[in-house]
């Protein structure tokens, strides 16, 4: 199963458009996919104590643990992924261990294209995740209303999904292929 996490809390989120485009592509490829939208299933702030027992945290932890790969869609704020994405990782911790992880970022300008690296480094070092080396970085002109308006970004969605599936298949034991 491929889990797509939409981390934006904004009602008109552009990163959510990217997440939905990935879900659509995965459906076209008849892949098992699940979407977890943090705007619809909010998580409490990580307090290092009781927040881990929250039902949405438990649900997300289970989805991550059972996923073959996780695709994270996040807006970029202050040259980094949003705090909701980081909070989700803090709350679900070990469930990320050994996962294939891809990223889709929506930003206001071209200057933040490296903004996913902090999260990528954390996932690699803390949880030994394999980060898909191709990621999506889209700015405002790539969207029109609630749709992708840029064919090159749509093509990148297809490539990210295809590369993620190829990595997942390549890592599975031969008995499961």
Residue pairs with C-beta under 8 A, 6 or more apart in sequence:
1 32
1 33
1 34
1 63
1 66
1 67
1 68
2 26
2 31
2 32
2 33
2 34
2 67
2 68
2 69
2 70
2 71
2 164
2 165
2 168
3 33
3 34
3 35
3 36
3 63
3 64
3 67
3 69
3 70
3 71
4 19
4 22
4 23
4 26
4 33
4 34
4 35
4 36
4 70
4 71
4 73
5 19
5 35
5 36
5 37
5 38
5 60
5 70
5 71
5 72
5 73
5 85
5 88
6 13
6 15
6 16
6 19
6 20
6 35
6 36
6 37
6 38
6 39
6 73
7 15
7 38
7 72
7 73
7 74
7 75
7 81
7 82
7 84
7 85
7 88
8 14
8 15
8 16
8 38
8 39
8 73
8 74
8 75
8 82
8 84
8 106
9 38
9 39
9 42
9 82
9 84
10 39
10 75
11 39
12 146
13 39
13 75
13 106
14 75
14 106
14 138
14 140
14 142
14 143
15 73
15 74
15 75
15 104
15 105
15 106
16 37
16 39
16 73
17 106
17 143
17 146
17 147
17 148
18 73
18 104
18 106
18 136
18 138
18 148
18 153
18 157
19 35
19 37
19 71
19 73
19 104
20 35
21 148
21 154
21 157
22 71
22 73
22 104
22 157
22 160
22 161
23 33
23 35
25 157
25 158
25 161
26 33
26 161
27 33
29 161
29 162
29 165
31 161
31 165
34 63
34 67
36 59
36 60
36 63
38 84
38 85
38 88
41 56
41 59
41 60
42 56
43 51
43 54
43 56
43 57
43 60
43 84
43 87
43 88
43 91
44 51
44 54
44 57
44 91
45 51
45 87
46 87
46 90
46 91
51 57
51 91
52 91
54 91
57 91
57 92
60 88
60 91
60 92
61 91
61 92
61 95
62 95
64 70
64 92
64 95
64 96
64 99
65 95
67 99
68 99
68 100
68 168
68 172
69 99
69 100
69 101
69 102
69 132
69 164
69 165
69 167
69 168
70 96
70 99
70 100
70 101
70 102
71 101
71 102
71 103
71 104
71 160
71 161
71 164
72 81
72 85
72 101
72 102
72 103
72 104
72 119
73 103
73 104
73 105
73 106
74 81
74 82
74 84
74 85
74 103
74 104
74 105
74 106
74 116
74 119
75 81
75 82
75 105
75 106
75 107
76 82
76 105
76 106
76 107
76 108
76 112
76 115
77 83
79 111
79 112
79 114
79 115
80 86
80 115
80 118
80 119
81 103
81 105
81 115
81 116
81 118
81 119
85 119
86 119
89 96
89 119
89 122
89 123
93 127
94 127
96 123
96 126
96 127
96 129
97 127
97 128
97 129
98 127
98 128
98 129
98 130
99 123
99 127
99 129
99 130
100 129
100 130
100 132
100 164
100 167
100 168
100 171
101 120
101 123
101 129
101 130
101 131
101 132
102 131
102 132
102 134
102 135
102 160
102 163
102 164
103 116
103 119
103 120
103 131
103 132
103 135
103 136
104 135
104 136
104 138
104 157
104 160
105 112
105 113
105 115
105 116
105 135
105 136
105 137
105 138
106 138
106 139
106 143
107 113
107 115
107 137
107 138
107 139
108 139
108 140
109 139
110 139
112 137
113 137
116 135
116 137
120 131
123 129
123 131
124 130
124 131
130 167
130 171
132 160
132 163
132 164
132 167
133 163
134 156
134 159
134 160
134 163
135 160
136 153
136 156
136 157
136 160
138 148
138 150
138 153
141 149
141 150
142 148
142 149
142 150
142 153
143 149
143 150
148 154
148 157
169 177
